[in-house]
């Protein structure tokens, strides 16, 4: 039987019921492809790069919790862990304002969760216990993007 393989944007909550840890198997045309980790936990990332994704919980400022995932890494600051939250209407949302995305991403996010920015941010995130020995928790202040891509000047928008 062929192993399950997915790009990180294709993950669903059900994938993390199959396996709470997914490991990077290869990059295909700049797409990172992952498959379920079937070995011993906690996962030990000997390379120290973003080569796993793990089941996580994201907690809004108002205390609401939602399922999601993160990419634990030796650099324990956002955006290196690339947290994503599973939407109650389906799909997933990350907190990175990619160049090709519409400017209305924050407003759409608030509408999906029916909450204001003050009810949502800061968001605390944490991997489920026992999945990895890497740093696996942090805080999201808003939506991140570069105001100057060449200089890598990071901007946070709520």
N, C-alpha and C positions, 0 to 999 in steps of 0.2 A: 504494500500500500504506500502511495506517495505521501510524504509528510506534508502537513498543512504549512503553507507559506503565505505571508501577508506583508504588504507595505504598511507602515505605521499609520497612515491615514485611513486604512481599511479596518482598524480594530473596532470591535464591539464589546460591550460588557460580557457577552457570552464567551468571547475568546479567552478572557481571564478566568472563567470558570473551567475551561479546558486546561489551562495552565496559567498560574499567576506570574510566571516569568517567561519571557520570549527573548530569544537570542538572535543577534544579527548573523545571518548566514552569508550574505553577499550584497554587493551593490550592483544594480542592473540599470545602466543608463542614468546614474545619479539617484535611483530609487533604492532606499534601504529595504531589504527583504529580511523578515524575521520568521522564526519557527519556534514552536513550544520547546522549552527546556525540559528535558526528561531525566536529568541527573539530580544529584544530591543538592539540597538547599541548606544553608544559604548559598547563593551563587557567588563565586569569587571571581571578580573581574581582574585578571592578572595583567591585562593590557592597559587598564586605566582609561579607557575611552568609552564613549557612549555606544556600547555594543549589546545592551540589554534594555528591555522595557519591563516594568513591573507594575502589578496591580497597586493602586493607591486610592486614598480617600482625600477629597478636597473639601475643606470646611470654609464656608463663607463667614464674613465678619459677623453676621447675625446668628451664627451657630448652625445653619443648615449644612448638611453633608451630602456629598454626591460622589458616585464612583468615577474613577478615571485611571490614568496611568502616568508614570514618569520614567525618565531615563537616568537612573542613578549614575553618578560619575564622581571622580575624585575632586572635581571642582563643584563645591556644594552651593553655588549661587545660581539663581535664575538669571539668564535664560538657559544655562547649560543643561539643566535637567528636563527641559521641554515638557512641562506638565500639560496634560490635556484632560478635559472633563467630558463625560458622556452626557449629552443633552437629554432632557426628559421627553423631547419629541423625536428622538432618534439622531444618530450621528454623533460626532464629537467636535469639540471646539478647543483650539489651543489659544494661547495668549500672545501670539506673535503676529504682528501686522506685516504680513508678507507684501512685497511690492505689488503683486498682481491682485490682491484682495480689495474689495470695495471699502471705501472710507467709512461706511456705516456699520462695520463689524461690531464695535462696542454697543451701539444702540440696539442692534439685532440680538446681541447676547442678553442685554437687560430684558428685552421683550420675551425671549424664550424662557427665562427664569422668573419673569414677572417680579423683578426686584430692581432697586436703584443701585447706583454705584456705591453709596454708603452702606447699603445692606450686604454688598458683595465683597468689597475690598477693604483691607487686605484679605487674600485667600491663603489659608495655611494648607500645605499638602504634605502627605506622609505615605510612604510605602507601607504595605501591610507588614507586620513583624515577621522576621525570620526568612525573608526572601533574598536579601543580599547583605553583605558586610560593608558595602559602600555607603557614604552619606546619602540619605534617601528622604530628606524632608526639607522644607523651606517655606518661603512666603512669596506671594505674587502681589505686587503693588497695583497692577493694572495691565493694560495691553502694551506690549513692548514693540519697538520698531526703531530703525536707524533714521535719524534726521539727515545724516550724511553717511551714505553707505561706504564711501571711500575711506572716510576717517573713522568709521565705526562709532559714531556718536549716538549713544543709546537714549531714546526718549520713552517716557512712560505716559500713557493716556488712560484716563478713566471715563 
